[in-house]
Amino acid sequence: MTGPAQPEQENQNRLLWSGFDKFFDRVTPWLFDVGLWIFGSLMAFNLLILASLFTIGPVDRAVTAATAAFALALPLDVTGLLLLRLVRELTDVKFEDELANAFQQVGYTGGGQVPAAPALEAMRRRRAKLVLWTFPIVLALSVLLTLTGLLATLWHMAWWIMLAFACMIILSLLIIVLVVAGSRREGSSDRGLKQFDGIA
């Protein structure tokens, strides 16, 4: 029994990874757009708060910690923005294809070292995957530093404002989790939608 089951399992695994590859290809442009928007927003926010903190000066430890956190987050925002933008532009203009075509037009073969179109496409996909695996780490560090700076700034105003803000963050995350978990359940709302579809 194990003989026929093993190739079937391997085939299912291969189909699973093929599905993930197709899904990745389809959502890659959307992920780049979302990443650019998030990093751009974080950079603008950090610059805005950092400029305000410069006018206050190092009056206490909370302001100093906030200034340091925002200053450390800013290079990460710029890094994420540049990575996503650069890879997006290189993919859109097909930079490697144009470079290979230029060498071929002048007759330079390089001893077979000029890569063919499938190799260039594989290189582009590998570069996009590498950036999309890297940018969540950069984003997490940037968000953590930005949140730390914001909490320190609110602590400078009043400790209870910082505490209330932290509670609202937790409440917002709980709302998101409840909405996502509720959307996966089949309940009365789903039955109502099905009845409405039947009437329509």
C-alpha positions as CSV (number, residue, x, y, z in Angstrom):
1,M,0.0,0.0,0.0
2,T,2.9,2.3,0.7
3,G,4.2,2.1,-2.9
4,P,1.3,3.8,-4.8
5,A,0.6,6.2,-1.9
6,Q,4.2,7.6,-1.9
7,P,4.1,8.9,-5.5
8,E,0.6,10.3,-4.9
9,Q,1.9,12.2,-1.9
10,E,4.9,13.5,-3.9
11,N,2.6,14.6,-6.7
12,Q,0.4,16.5,-4.2
13,N,3.4,18.2,-2.7
14,R,4.6,19.3,-6.1
15,L,1.2,20.6,-7.0
16,L,1.0,22.4,-3.6
17,W,4.3,24.2,-4.3
18,S,3.3,25.0,-7.9
19,G,0.1,26.6,-6.5
20,F,2.2,28.7,-4.1
21,D,4.4,29.8,-6.9
22,K,1.4,30.9,-9.0
23,F,-0.1,32.7,-6.0
24,F,3.2,34.4,-5.4
25,D,3.4,35.6,-9.0
26,R,-0.1,37.0,-8.8
27,V,0.2,38.9,-5.5
28,T,3.8,40.2,-6.0
29,P,2.7,43.5,-7.5
30,W,0.2,44.1,-4.7
31,L,2.7,43.3,-2.0
32,F,5.2,45.8,-3.6
33,D,2.4,48.5,-3.6
34,V,1.4,47.8,0.0
35,G,5.1,47.8,1.1
36,L,5.8,51.1,-0.6
37,W,2.8,52.7,1.0
38,I,3.6,51.4,4.5
39,F,7.3,52.4,4.4
40,G,6.4,55.8,2.9
41,S,3.9,56.5,5.6
42,L,6.2,55.4,8.4
43,M,9.0,57.6,7.0
44,A,6.7,60.6,6.9
45,F,5.4,60.0,10.4
46,N,8.9,59.5,11.8
47,L,10.2,62.7,10.2
48,L,7.2,64.7,11.5
49,I,7.6,63.5,15.1
50,L,11.4,63.8,15.0
51,A,11.2,67.4,13.9
52,S,8.8,68.1,16.8
53,L,11.1,66.4,19.3
54,F,14.1,68.5,18.1
55,T,12.3,71.6,19.2
56,I,11.7,70.2,22.7
57,G,15.3,69.1,23.3
58,P,16.5,66.4,25.7
59,V,14.4,67.6,28.6
60,D,14.0,64.1,30.1
61,R,14.7,60.4,29.5
62,A,11.4,59.8,27.7
63,V,12.1,62.5,25.1
64,T,15.7,61.2,24.6
65,A,14.5,57.6,24.2
66,A,11.8,58.7,21.8
67,T,14.3,60.7,19.7
68,A,16.7,57.7,19.6
69,A,13.9,55.3,18.6
70,F,12.6,57.5,15.7
71,A,16.1,58.2,14.5
72,L,16.9,54.5,14.4
73,A,13.6,53.7,12.6
74,L,14.2,56.2,9.9
75,P,17.1,54.4,8.1
76,L,15.1,51.2,8.1
77,D,12.1,53.0,6.4
78,V,14.4,54.4,3.8
79,T,16.0,50.9,3.2
80,G,12.7,49.2,2.8
81,L,11.4,51.9,0.5
82,L,14.5,51.8,-1.7
83,L,14.6,48.0,-1.9
84,L,11.0,47.7,-2.9
85,R,11.1,50.6,-5.4
86,L,14.4,49.6,-6.9
87,V,13.3,46.0,-7.5
88,R,10.0,47.1,-8.8
89,E,11.6,49.5,-11.3
90,L,14.2,46.9,-12.4
91,T,11.5,44.4,-13.0
92,D,9.2,46.8,-14.9
93,V,12.0,48.0,-17.3
94,K,13.5,44.5,-17.6
95,F,17.0,45.9,-16.9
96,E,18.8,42.6,-17.4
97,D,17.1,41.9,-20.7
98,E,18.1,45.3,-22.0
99,L,21.7,44.8,-20.9
100,A,21.8,41.4,-22.6
101,N,20.3,42.7,-25.8
102,A,22.8,45.6,-25.8
103,F,25.7,43.1,-25.6
104,Q,24.2,40.9,-28.3
105,Q,23.6,43.8,-30.7
106,V,27.3,44.7,-30.6
107,G,28.2,41.1,-31.1
108,Y,29.7,40.4,-27.7
109,T,29.0,36.8,-26.6
110,G,31.4,36.6,-23.6
111,G,32.2,33.0,-24.2
112,G,28.5,32.0,-23.6
113,Q,28.4,34.0,-20.4
114,V,25.5,36.3,-21.5
115,P,22.4,34.7,-19.9
116,A,19.4,33.7,-21.9
117,A,15.9,35.0,-21.4
118,P,14.7,32.1,-19.1
119,A,17.7,32.6,-16.9
120,L,17.1,36.3,-16.6
121,E,13.4,35.7,-15.7
122,A,14.5,33.2,-13.0
123,M,16.9,35.8,-11.7
124,R,14.2,38.4,-11.5
125,R,11.8,36.1,-9.7
126,R,14.6,35.1,-7.2
127,R,15.4,38.8,-6.5
128,A,11.7,39.6,-6.0
129,K,11.3,36.7,-3.6
130,L,14.4,37.7,-1.7
131,V,13.2,41.2,-1.2
132,L,9.7,40.1,-0.2
133,W,11.2,37.7,2.4
134,T,13.5,40.5,3.7
135,F,11.1,43.4,3.9
136,P,8.8,42.0,6.6
137,I,11.9,41.8,8.9
138,V,12.8,45.4,8.1
139,L,9.2,46.4,8.5
140,A,8.8,44.7,11.9
141,L,12.0,46.4,13.2
142,S,10.8,49.8,12.0
143,V,7.3,49.4,13.4
144,L,8.8,48.2,16.8
145,L,11.1,51.3,16.9
146,T,8.4,53.7,15.8
147,L,6.0,52.2,18.4
148,T,8.7,52.5,21.1
149,G,9.3,56.2,20.2
150,L,5.6,56.9,20.2
151,L,5.1,55.3,23.6
152,A,8.0,57.2,25.0
153,T,6.7,60.5,23.6
154,L,3.3,59.9,25.2
155,W,5.0,59.0,28.4
156,H,6.6,62.4,28.3
157,M,3.2,64.0,28.1
158,A,1.6,61.8,30.9
159,W,2.0,58.2,31.9
160,W,-1.7,57.5,31.8
161,I,-1.9,58.6,28.1
162,M,0.8,56.1,27.2
163,L,-1.1,53.4,29.2
164,A,-4.4,54.2,27.5
165,F,-2.7,54.2,24.1
166,A,-1.2,50.7,24.7
167,C,-4.7,49.4,25.8
168,M,-6.2,50.8,22.6
169,I,-3.6,49.0,20.5
170,I,-4.4,45.7,22.3
171,L,-8.1,46.3,21.8
172,S,-7.6,47.1,18.1
173,L,-5.6,43.9,17.6
174,L,-8.4,41.9,19.3
175,I,-11.0,43.5,17.0
176,I,-8.9,42.5,14.0
177,V,-8.5,38.9,15.3
178,L,-12.2,38.6,16.0
179,V,-13.2,39.9,12.6
180,V,-10.8,37.6,10.8
181,A,-11.8,34.6,12.9
182,G,-15.5,35.4,12.5
183,S,-15.2,35.6,8.7
184,R,-14.1,31.9,8.6
185,R,-17.2,30.6,10.4
186,E,-20.4,29.6,8.7
187,G,-23.1,31.2,10.7
188,S,-26.5,32.7,10.3
189,S,-25.1,35.6,8.3
190,D,-23.8,33.2,5.6
191,R,-27.3,31.5,5.4
192,G,-28.9,34.9,5.1
193,L,-26.5,35.8,2.2
194,K,-27.3,32.5,0.5
195,Q,-31.0,33.1,0.8
196,F,-30.5,36.6,-0.6
197,D,-28.5,35.2,-3.5
198,G,-31.3,32.7,-4.2
199,I,-33.9,35.5,-4.3
200,A,-31.8,37.7,-6.5
